[in-house]
Amino acid sequence: MARILIVEDSPEGLELMAYLLEAAGHCVRRAASASRALLELRNGPFDLVVCDLQLGATSGVELLRMVRADPRLESIPFVAVSAGAGRDLPGRACALGFAGFFAKPIAPLLFARELEELLQRAHARAPAAAELNERRCANEPRQGLAG
């Protein structure tokens, strides 16, 4: 079980991704804005952030830059999601520091499977932190939509 933060300003997209990840047994927190995501991250810990690139006032790319500038948060992997067009968008997201990319609308089975693989790789690098997150998540109630 991983502790995952989803940052998505579309309520439907947020709830779909949360549903898929919770169904896979993960502890999910939700943020509908970059400012809310920063608050959640500072109260972490998190194993992974799934972040829309096109948020409101602050983009997903700007959020990633702020997180990378914070020594306490800089190692958290980010995965981008976007409805943006262009075949080069996944490559650009990777070049900006995202660990993965999903085009919207997301394909539920692919989304769940690929995030699971990414989490397994991250867990192999930091097993003690992942174990601590599992214990913390087991004691945390499920959360509704956060603004």
C-alpha positions in Angstrom: 0.0 0.0 0.0 1.4 3.4 -1.0 0.4 6.9 0.1 -0.5 8.9 -3.0 -1.5 12.5 -3.5 -3.6 13.3 -6.5 -3.6 16.9 -7.7 -6.4 17.5 -10.2 -8.7 20.5 -10.6 -11.4 18.5 -12.4 -13.6 16.8 -9.8 -14.5 14.0 -12.1 -10.9 13.2 -13.0 -9.8 13.5 -9.4 -12.5 11.0 -8.2 -11.8 8.6 -11.0 -8.1 8.4 -10.3 -8.8 8.2 -6.6 -11.2 5.4 -7.1 -8.8 3.4 -9.2 -5.9 3.8 -6.7 -8.1 3.1 -3.6 -9.4 0.0 -5.3 -5.8 -1.1 -5.7 -5.4 -0.7 -2.0 -3.5 2.6 -1.8 -4.1 5.4 0.6 -5.1 8.5 -1.4 -5.2 12.1 -0.5 -6.8 14.7 -2.9 -5.9 18.3 -3.8 -7.8 20.4 -6.3 -5.1 23.1 -6.5 -1.3 23.5 -6.3 -1.6 25.5 -3.0 -3.6 22.7 -1.4 -1.1 20.1 -2.7 1.8 22.0 -1.1 -0.1 21.9 2.3 -0.7 18.2 1.9 2.9 17.5 0.9 4.3 19.4 3.9 2.0 17.2 6.1 3.1 14.0 4.2 4.8 11.8 3.8 3.9 10.6 0.3 5.2 7.9 -2.0 3.9 9.4 -5.2 2.2 12.5 -6.6 -0.1 12.2 -9.6 -0.5 15.8 -10.9 -2.4 17.5 -13.7 -0.2 19.7 -15.8 -2.9 22.3 -16.4 -4.1 23.4 -12.9 -5.6 26.8 -12.2 -3.4 29.6 -11.0 -0.3 27.4 -10.6 0.5 24.8 -13.2 1.6 21.2 -12.4 5.1 22.1 -13.7 5.3 25.0 -11.3 4.2 22.8 -8.5 6.9 20.3 -9.4 9.6 23.0 -9.4 8.5 24.2 -5.9 8.6 20.7 -4.6 12.0 20.0 -6.1 13.3 23.2 -4.4 12.3 21.9 -0.9 14.9 19.4 0.5 12.2 17.6 2.5 10.1 16.9 -0.5 12.5 16.8 -3.5 12.7 13.0 -3.8 8.9 12.4 -4.2 8.2 11.0 -7.7 5.7 13.0 -9.7 3.6 11.6 -12.5 1.9 14.0 -15.0 -1.6 13.7 -16.4 -2.8 16.0 -19.1 -5.5 16.5 -21.8 -3.0 18.6 -23.7 -2.3 17.7 -27.3 0.9 16.8 -28.9 2.9 13.6 -29.3 5.9 15.2 -27.7 4.1 16.0 -24.4 5.2 12.8 -22.6 8.8 13.5 -23.6 8.6 17.1 -22.4 7.1 16.0 -19.1 9.9 13.5 -18.6 12.5 16.2 -19.5 10.9 18.5 -16.9 11.4 15.8 -14.2 8.1 13.9 -14.2 8.6 10.1 -13.6 5.7 9.2 -16.0 2.9 10.6 -18.1 -0.7 9.7 -18.7 -2.9 11.3 -21.4 -6.5 12.2 -20.5 -8.9 10.6 -20.6 -6.9 8.0 -18.7 -7.2 4.3 -19.6 -8.0 2.8 -16.2 -6.2 -0.6 -16.5 -3.1 1.0 -18.0 -3.1 3.8 -15.4 -3.4 1.3 -12.5 -0.8 -1.1 -13.9 1.8 1.5 -14.8 1.5 3.3 -11.5 1.9 0.0 -9.7 5.2 -0.6 -11.6 6.5 2.9 -10.8 5.6 2.4 -7.1 7.4 -0.9 -7.0 10.6 0.7 -8.4 10.3 3.6 -5.9 9.7 1.1 -3.0 12.8 -0.8 -3.9 14.8 2.4 -3.5 13.3 3.3 -0.1 11.7 0.3 1.6 11.8 1.8 5.2 10.0 4.9 4.2 7.4 2.9 2.3 6.8 0.7 5.3 6.3 3.7 7.6 3.8 5.2 5.1 1.8 1.9 5.1 1.5 2.0 8.9 0.4 5.6 8.8 -2.1 5.1 6.0 -3.7 2.2 7.8 -4.7 4.5 10.6 -6.0 7.3 8.4 -9.7 7.6 7.3 -10.5 8.0 3.6 -10.9 11.6 2.5 -13.4 13.4 0.4 -12.7 16.0 -2.2 -10.3 18.7 -0.9 -10.2 22.2 -2.3 
